[in-house]
Amino acid sequence: MGGGYWFGDRRLVMLRGTQEEAAVHELAHAWWDSQREAQRDALMDLLRELGARPPAEYPRIAELATVYCHGIKTQKDPSSPTGYWRGMLAEDNDHETFAGFCSGVMADAAQMPPALRAFYRGFLRT
């Protein structure tokens, strides 16, 4: 089992097992919840930039930004007008973008370009 949940109304993180990636991801959701009002648009603007010009020197972030911006054509999504998952940008999903980048590098801010790393200041050692 793996994964977990962030219940913002109760300020509670619940994990379904001992998966470290899930813990990082759900804790990122919890932290972002208090930051997002002031920063959500800037994060999504940066995602758009990273997806347009994936940073080769940060390969994991480049991979995630590409998928978050352009989706995954092989991942079927019958509710999508395209029939596949269109990505975080199309969904305007800042919460999953923030948590996904964080768990994607297992909370290692050194694997993030400086502009992205700035969003994690106060949460990760940057």
N, CA, C and O atoms as a DFTB+ gen file, in Angstrom:
504 C
 N C O
     1  1       0.826      -1.187       0.000
     2  2       0.000       0.000       0.000
     3  2       0.869       1.249       0.000
     4  3       2.011       1.220       0.458
     5  1       0.342       2.304      -0.497
     6  2       1.068       3.565      -0.496
     7  2       0.112       4.713      -0.658
     8  3      -1.107       4.545      -0.604
     9  1       0.672       5.869      -0.857
    10  2      -0.144       7.066      -1.029
    11  2      -0.608       7.634       0.295
    12  3      -0.233       7.166       1.370
    13  1      -1.422       8.640       0.184
    14  2      -1.931       9.268       1.385
    15  2      -2.879      10.390       1.035
    16  3      -3.288      10.544      -0.115
    17  1      -3.223      11.174       2.044
    18  2      -4.205      12.240       1.888
    19  2      -3.829      13.435       2.752
    20  3      -3.233      13.287       3.818
    21  1      -4.188      14.617       2.273
    22  2      -4.107      15.840       3.068
    23  2      -5.535      16.317       3.260
    24  3      -6.227      16.637       2.294
    25  1      -5.970      16.362       4.499
    26  2      -7.298      16.860       4.840
    27  2      -7.129      18.280       5.378
    28  3      -6.890      18.482       6.569
    29  1      -7.257      19.257       4.482
    30  2      -7.030      20.648       4.869
    31  2      -7.971      21.152       5.933
    32  3      -7.573      21.948       6.783
    33  1      -9.220      20.701       5.903
    34  2     -10.195      21.169       6.888
    35  2      -9.843      20.714       8.300
    36  3     -10.239      21.345       9.280
    37  1      -9.097      19.615       8.397
    38  2      -8.682      19.107       9.718
    39  2      -7.193      19.285       9.967
    40  3      -6.686      18.935      11.033
    41  1      -6.483      19.844       8.958
    42  2      -5.034      20.009       9.050
    43  2      -4.376      18.678       9.428
    44  3      -3.585      18.598      10.367
    45  1      -4.730      17.635       8.662
    46  2      -4.320      16.276       8.962
    47  2      -3.737      15.609       7.725
    48  3      -4.338      15.645       6.651
    49  1      -2.568      15.003       7.879
    50  2      -1.976      14.162       6.845
    51  2      -2.177      12.717       7.273
    52  3      -1.870      12.346       8.406
    53  1      -2.696      11.902       6.356
    54  2      -2.881      10.487       6.627
    55  2      -2.148       9.704       5.541
    56  3      -2.314       9.971       4.351
    57  1      -1.342       8.743       5.960
    58  2      -0.594       7.909       5.021
    59  2      -1.158       6.501       5.025
    60  3      -1.634       6.010       6.049
    61  1      -1.100       5.861       3.872
    62  2      -1.567       4.483       3.730
    63  2      -0.352       3.569       3.645
    64  3      -0.135       2.916       2.624
    65  1       0.424       3.522       4.687
    66  2       1.615       2.690       4.701
    67  2       2.835       3.512       5.067
    68  3       2.725       4.595       5.643
    69  1       3.987       2.986       4.727
    70  2       5.251       3.632       5.116
    71  2       6.030       4.133       3.911
    72  3       7.260       4.167       3.944
    73  1       5.352       4.512       2.874
    74  2       6.001       4.991       1.657
    75  2       6.531       6.417       1.884
    76  3       5.754       7.350       2.086
    77  1       7.854       6.570       1.848
    78  2       8.468       7.880       2.105
    79  2       8.029       8.926       1.091
    80  3       7.803      10.080       1.455
    81  1       7.905       8.542      -0.171
    82  2       7.488       9.488      -1.204
    83  2       6.103      10.054      -0.896
    84  3       5.859      11.244      -1.099
    85  1       5.206       9.215      -0.412
    86  2       3.861       9.678      -0.052
    87  2       3.927      10.656       1.109
    88  3       3.208      11.655       1.117
    89  1       4.779      10.381       2.090
    90  2       4.906      11.287       3.234
    91  2       5.392      12.664       2.779
    92  3       4.844      13.686       3.192
    93  1       6.413      12.687       1.935
    94  2       6.927      13.951       1.401
    95  2       5.816      14.678       0.648
    96  3       5.609      15.876       0.841
    97  1       5.109      13.955      -0.201
    98  2       4.063      14.537      -1.046
    99  2       2.945      15.150      -0.201
   100  3       2.548      16.293      -0.428
   101  1       2.446      14.402       0.758
   102  2       1.320      14.889       1.572
   103  2       1.732      16.026       2.500
   104  3       0.952      16.951       2.726
   105  1       2.940      15.968       3.038
   106  2       3.420      17.086       3.862
   107  2       3.598      18.347       3.015
   108  3       3.378      19.459       3.495
   109  1       3.999      18.168       1.756
   110  2       4.104      19.318       0.847
   111  2       2.728      19.943       0.628
   112  3       2.599      21.167       0.616
   113  1       1.702      19.114       0.454
   114  2       0.340      19.643       0.346
   115  2      -0.005      20.481       1.571
   116  3      -0.530      21.588       1.451
   117  1       0.294      19.946       2.739
   118  2      -0.043      20.641       3.985
   119  2       0.656      22.000       4.070
   120  3       0.045      22.996       4.457
   121  1       1.922      22.030       3.711
   122  2       2.667      23.294       3.793
   123  2       2.176      24.280       2.737
   124  3       1.997      25.463       3.028
   125  1       1.957      23.801       1.518
   126  2       1.537      24.670       0.414
   127  2       0.187      25.328       0.704
   128  3      -0.067      26.453       0.275
   129  1      -0.657      24.633       1.423
   130  2      -1.990      25.153       1.707
   131  2      -1.945      26.554       2.312
   132  3      -2.804      27.386       2.018
   133  1      -0.952      26.813       3.150
   134  2      -0.854      28.137       3.785
   135  2      -0.096      29.150       2.927
   136  3      -0.111      30.344       3.225
   137  1       0.560      28.688       1.874
   138  2       1.364      29.568       1.015
   139  2       0.667      29.916      -0.293
   140  3       0.975      30.930      -0.919
   141  1      -0.251      29.089      -0.693
   142  2      -0.740      29.115      -2.067
   143  2      -1.471      30.378      -2.471
   144  3      -1.343      30.811      -3.616
   145  1      -2.224      30.980      -1.585
   146  2      -2.993      32.161      -1.977
   147  2      -2.096      33.238      -2.585
   148  3      -2.450      33.850      -3.592
   149  1      -0.955      33.461      -1.980
   150  2      -0.043      34.508      -2.449
   151  2       0.858      34.044      -3.598
   152  3       1.404      34.876      -4.323
   153  1       1.019      32.725      -3.773
   154  2       2.041      32.251      -4.705
   155  2       1.552      31.347      -5.835
   156  3       2.334      31.005      -6.722
   157  1       0.293      30.958      -5.822
   158  2      -0.178      29.960      -6.792
   159  2       0.032      30.382      -8.240
   160  3       0.501      29.584      -9.052
   161  1      -0.306      31.623      -8.576
   162  2      -0.172      32.069      -9.970
   163  2       1.293      32.090     -10.408
   164  3       1.616      31.725     -11.539
   165  1       2.162      32.515      -9.514
   166  2       3.597      32.548      -9.840
   167  2       4.137      31.135     -10.052
   168  3       4.963      30.915     -10.938
   169  1       3.678      30.178      -9.248
   170  2       4.109      28.788      -9.431
   171  2       3.645      28.263     -10.783
   172  3       4.416      27.619     -11.494
   173  1       2.407      28.528     -11.140
   174  2       1.888      28.026     -12.414
   175  2       2.554      28.723     -13.602
   176  3       2.752      28.102     -14.646
   177  1       2.898      29.997     -13.456
   178  2       3.653      30.700     -14.502
   179  2       5.034      30.060     -14.681
   180  3       5.500      29.869     -15.804
   181  1       5.680      29.733     -13.554
   182  2       6.989      29.078     -13.632
   183  2       6.858      27.690     -14.254
   184  3       7.711      27.287     -15.045
   185  1       5.810      26.960     -13.910
   186  2       5.583      25.650     -14.530
   187  2       5.496      25.800     -16.048
   188  3       6.094      25.017     -16.786
   189  1       4.762      26.791     -16.506
   190  2       4.631      27.041     -17.949
   191  2       6.006      27.280     -18.581
   192  3       6.297      26.760     -19.659
   193  1       6.842      28.064     -17.910
   194  2       8.198      28.342     -18.414
   195  2       9.058      27.076     -18.427
   196  3       9.763      26.811     -19.400
   197  1       8.996      26.300     -17.348
   198  2       9.794      25.073     -17.263
   199  2       9.352      24.049     -18.302
   200  3      10.176      23.304     -18.832
   201  1       8.061      24.011     -18.591
   202  2       7.555      23.099     -19.606
   203  2       7.953      23.518     -21.012
   204  3       8.162      22.672     -21.882
   205  1       8.057      24.827     -21.235
   206  2       8.457      25.338     -22.553
   207  2       9.956      25.184     -22.776
   208  3      10.404      24.950     -23.899
   209  1      10.729      25.316     -21.696
   210  2      12.183      25.196     -21.775
   211  2      12.664      24.311     -20.613
   212  3      13.181      24.824     -19.621
   213  1      12.495      22.994     -20.731
   214  2      12.897      22.100     -19.640
   215  2      14.380      22.264     -19.311
   216  3      15.221      22.210     -20.209
   217  1      14.706      22.461     -18.042
   218  2      16.097      22.708     -17.646
   219  2      16.944      21.434     -17.672
   220  3      16.811      20.575     -16.799
   221  1      17.803      21.320     -18.663
   222  2      18.624      20.113     -18.836
   223  2      19.491      19.814     -17.614
   224  3      19.763      18.650     -17.320
   225  1      19.924      20.847     -16.904
   226  2      20.781      20.627     -15.736
   227  2      20.012      20.119     -14.512
   228  3      20.613      19.788     -13.490
   229  1      18.685      20.060     -14.621
   230  2      17.820      19.525     -13.567
   231  2      16.896      18.490     -14.218
   232  3      15.713      18.761     -14.427
   233  1      17.435      17.298     -14.540
   234  2      16.700      16.337     -15.367
   235  2      15.363      15.869     -14.786
   236  3      14.401      15.701     -15.535
   237  1      15.282      15.659     -13.495
   238  2      14.008      15.185     -12.925
   239  2      12.940      16.274     -13.021
   240  3      11.787      15.983     -13.339
   241  1      13.310      17.507     -12.752
   242  2      12.358      18.615     -12.862
   243  2      11.969      18.817     -14.320
   244  3      10.809      19.104     -14.613
   245  1      12.922      18.672     -15.238
   246  2      12.617      18.786     -16.667
   247  2      11.586      17.742     -17.078
   248  3      10.641      18.047     -17.804
   249  1      11.770      16.521     -16.616
   250  2      10.834      15.438     -16.932
   251  2       9.442      15.737     -16.376
   252  3       8.443      15.618     -17.086
   253  1       9.384      16.123     -15.112
   254  2       8.095      16.415     -14.488
   255  2       7.419      17.613     -15.144
   256  3       6.220      17.567     -15.419
   257  1       8.166      18.684     -15.399
   258  2       7.583      19.884     -16.002
   259  2       7.004      19.571     -17.379
   260  3       5.946      20.086     -17.740
   261  1       7.684      18.742     -18.136
   262  2       7.192      18.368     -19.465
   263  2       5.849      17.644     -19.360
   264  3       4.905      17.959     -20.084
   265  1       5.780      16.688     -18.465
   266  2       4.537      15.941     -18.273
   267  2       3.454      16.839     -17.683
   268  3       2.304      16.787     -18.121
   269  1       3.802      17.654     -16.704
   270  2       2.807      18.521     -16.073
   271  2       2.242      19.539     -17.064
   272  3       1.089      19.950     -16.940
   273  1       3.042      19.943     -18.039
   274  2       2.581      20.918     -19.034
   275  2       1.890      20.286     -20.234
   276  3       0.931      20.849     -20.762
   277  1       2.357      19.142     -20.662
   278  2       1.880      18.562     -21.919
   279  2       1.082      17.280     -21.742
   280  3       0.546      16.745     -22.713
   281  1       0.997      16.787     -20.522
   282  2       0.210      15.599     -20.263
   283  2       0.908      14.321     -20.677
   284  3       2.090      14.313     -21.023
   285  1       0.145      13.240     -20.632
   286  2       0.647      11.914     -21.000
   287  2      -0.379      11.301     -21.945
   288  3      -1.454      10.880     -21.517
   289  1      -0.050      11.255     -23.203
   290  2      -1.003      10.794     -24.225
   291  2      -1.390       9.327     -24.053
   292  3      -2.467       8.917     -24.486
   293  1      -0.523       8.534     -23.427
   294  2      -0.835       7.114     -23.229
   295  2      -1.652       6.872     -21.959
   296  3      -2.110       5.753     -21.728
   297  1      -1.841       7.901     -21.136
   298  2      -2.635       7.757     -19.904
   299  2      -4.071       8.173     -20.210
   300  3      -4.388       9.362     -20.250
   301  1      -4.917       7.201     -20.420
   302  2      -6.302       7.457     -20.822
   303  2      -7.075       8.167     -19.711
   304  3      -6.943       7.846     -18.530
   305  1      -7.879       9.134     -20.127
   306  2      -8.753       9.860     -19.211
   307  2     -10.050      10.155     -19.965
   308  3     -10.129      11.136     -20.704
   309  1     -11.062       9.311     -19.780
   310  2     -12.306       9.488     -20.522
   311  2     -13.014      10.814     -20.229
   312  3     -13.830      11.265     -21.032
   313  1     -12.712      11.439     -19.095
   314  2     -13.365      12.714     -18.767
   315  2     -12.688      13.902     -19.459
   316  3     -13.227      15.008     -19.456
   317  1     -11.525      13.680     -20.041
   318  2     -10.792      14.749     -20.719
   319  2     -11.290      14.906     -22.154
   320  3     -11.608      13.915     -22.810
   321  1     -11.359      16.146     -22.646
   322  2     -11.782      16.336     -24.034
   323  2     -10.812      15.707     -25.053
   324  3     -11.197      15.432     -26.190
   325  1      -9.575      15.487     -24.646
   326  2      -8.597      14.876     -25.548
   327  2      -8.577      13.353     -25.435
   328  3      -8.038      12.665     -26.302
   329  1      -9.171      12.832     -24.352
   330  2      -9.154      11.382     -24.125
   331  2      -7.949      10.908     -23.339
   332  3      -7.853       9.727     -23.006
   333  1      -7.027      11.813     -23.038
   334  2      -5.850      11.464     -22.230
   335  2      -5.627      12.539     -21.174
   336  3      -6.190      13.632     -21.240
   337  1      -4.774      12.190     -20.182
   338  2      -4.485      13.147     -19.127
   339  2      -3.695      14.308     -19.704
   340  3      -2.622      14.107     -20.273
   341  1      -4.219      15.529     -19.563
   342  2      -3.635      16.708     -20.201
   343  2      -2.586      17.413     -19.343
   344  3      -1.910      18.315     -19.837
   345  1      -2.432      17.036     -18.087
   346  2      -1.386      17.616     -17.254
   347  2      -1.908      18.620     -16.241
   348  3      -3.067      19.031     -16.276
   349  1      -1.018      18.998     -15.344
   350  2      -1.368      19.915     -14.256
   351  2      -1.719      21.306     -14.772
   352  3      -2.611      21.962     -14.234
   353  1      -1.030      21.751     -15.797
   354  2      -1.276      23.092     -16.325
   355  2      -2.698      23.191     -16.878
   356  3      -3.408      24.156     -16.595
   357  1      -3.112      22.207     -17.658
   358  2      -4.459      22.199     -18.226
   359  2      -5.520      22.140     -17.131
   360  3      -6.609      22.697     -17.273
   361  1      -5.187      21.458     -16.039
   362  2      -6.117      21.344     -14.912
   363  2      -6.014      22.534     -13.954
   364  3      -6.817      22.663     -13.031
   365  1      -5.018      23.406     -14.179
   366  2      -4.743      24.527     -13.284
   367  2      -4.597      24.033     -11.845
   368  3      -5.173      24.599     -10.915
   369  1      -3.813      22.959     -11.683
   370  2      -3.697      22.277     -10.402
   371  2      -2.378      22.621      -9.712
   372  3      -1.396      21.886      -9.807
   373  1      -2.383      23.745      -9.024
   374  2      -1.179      24.185      -8.322
   375  2      -0.834      23.273      -7.154
   376  3       0.343      23.057      -6.869
   377  1      -1.837      22.737      -6.478
   378  2      -1.587      21.889      -5.305
   379  2      -0.784      20.653      -5.691
   380  3       0.222      20.345      -5.051
   381  1      -1.219      19.942      -6.732
   382  2      -0.498      18.737      -7.147
   383  2       0.835      19.086      -7.803
   384  3       1.789      18.312      -7.718
   385  1       0.908      20.240      -8.453
   386  2       2.177      20.678      -9.030
   387  2       3.207      20.856      -7.925
   388  3       4.315      20.328      -8.020
   389  1       2.853      21.594      -6.879
   390  2       3.777      21.842      -5.778
   391  2       4.190      20.530      -5.098
   392  3       5.378      20.269      -4.908
   393  1       3.208      19.718      -4.738
   394  2       3.503      18.460      -4.041
   395  2       4.247      17.486      -4.953
   396  3       5.129      16.759      -4.496
   397  1       3.895      17.468      -6.239
   398  2       4.542      16.556      -7.180
   399  2       6.002      16.871      -7.421
   400  3       6.839      15.969      -7.463
   401  1       6.315      18.160      -7.580
   402  2       7.727      18.526      -7.726
   403  2       8.512      18.119      -6.476
   404  3       9.628      17.609      -6.574
   405  1       7.921      18.348      -5.311
   406  2       8.615      18.052      -4.052
   407  2       8.872      16.554      -3.896
   408  3       9.994      16.141      -3.605
   409  1       7.843      15.751      -4.088
   410  2       8.038      14.307      -3.948
   411  2       8.828      13.736      -5.122
   412  3       9.487      12.705      -4.985
   413  1       8.766      14.392      -6.258
   414  2       9.517      13.941      -7.425
   415  2      11.020      13.982      -7.232
   416  3      11.755      13.213      -7.850
   417  1      11.476      14.884      -6.370
   418  2      12.910      14.950      -6.053
   419  2      13.162      14.531      -4.600
   420  3      14.236      14.771      -4.049
   421  1      12.158      13.903      -3.998
   422  2      12.244      13.429      -2.607
   423  2      12.752      14.514      -1.659
   424  3      13.617      14.268      -0.817
   425  1      12.198      15.721      -1.812
   426  2      12.474      16.864      -0.941
   427  2      13.919      17.348      -1.000
   428  3      14.385      18.014      -0.076
   429  1      14.623      17.023      -2.066
   430  2      16.007      17.472      -2.251
   431  2      15.997      18.735      -3.111
   432  3      16.003      18.655      -4.339
   433  1      15.983      19.883      -2.469
   434  2      15.889      21.164      -3.176
   435  2      17.055      21.394      -4.133
   436  3      16.921      22.157      -5.089
   437  1      18.182      20.756      -3.898
   438  2      19.335      20.904      -4.794
   439  2      19.029      20.374      -6.198
   440  3      19.722      20.726      -7.152
   441  1      18.010      19.542      -6.332
   442  2      17.627      19.012      -7.634
   443  2      16.650      19.931      -8.377
   444  3      16.166      19.590      -9.456
   445  1      16.368      21.094      -7.789
   446  2      15.440      22.053      -8.390
   447  2      16.194      23.281      -8.880
   448  3      17.161      23.707      -8.248
   449  1      15.760      23.853     -10.003
   450  2      16.361      25.122     -10.416
   451  2      16.043      26.197      -9.375
   452  3      15.016      26.115      -8.701
   453  1      16.904      27.198      -9.235
   454  2      16.711      28.214      -8.195
   455  2      15.329      28.874      -8.191
   456  3      14.779      29.126      -7.119
   457  1      14.766      29.153      -9.348
   458  2      13.456      29.807      -9.385
   459  2      12.378      28.922      -8.766
   460  3      11.465      29.429      -8.115
   461  1      12.470      27.618      -8.956
   462  2      11.510      26.697      -8.349
   463  2      11.819      26.496      -6.874
   464  3      10.917      26.459      -6.037
   465  1      13.090      26.369      -6.567
   466  2      13.533      26.172      -5.187
   467  2      12.995      27.262      -4.267
   468  3      12.711      27.003      -3.097
   469  1      12.856      28.468      -4.781
   470  2      12.385      29.599      -3.963
   471  2      10.992      29.340      -3.385
   472  3      10.684      29.831      -2.299
   473  1      10.155      28.589      -4.076
   474  2       8.809      28.299      -3.570
   475  2       8.839      27.384      -2.350
   476  3       7.866      27.323      -1.598
   477  1       9.942      26.676      -2.149
   478  2      10.056      25.720      -1.056
   479  2      10.823      26.274       0.143
   480  3      11.026      25.582       1.140
   481  1      11.245      27.537       0.026
   482  2      11.961      28.177       1.134
   483  2      11.061      28.201       2.370
   484  3       9.913      28.639       2.295
   485  1      11.572      27.740       3.482
   486  2      10.798      27.648       4.713
   487  2      10.216      26.260       4.929
   488  3       9.817      25.911       6.040
   489  1      10.170      25.472       3.863
   490  2       9.683      24.084       3.965
   491  2      10.847      23.108       3.825
   492  3      10.984      22.182       4.624
   493  1      11.683      23.315       2.809
   494  2      12.868      22.487       2.587
   495  2      14.119      23.274       2.892
   496  3      14.098      24.505       2.895
   497  1      15.192      22.588       3.145
   498  2      16.485      23.263       3.247
   499  2      16.881      23.687       1.842
   500  3      17.132      22.845       0.980
   501  1      16.936      24.978       1.616
   502  2      17.246      25.488       0.279
   503  2      18.580      26.168       0.338
   504  3      19.058      26.681      -0.674
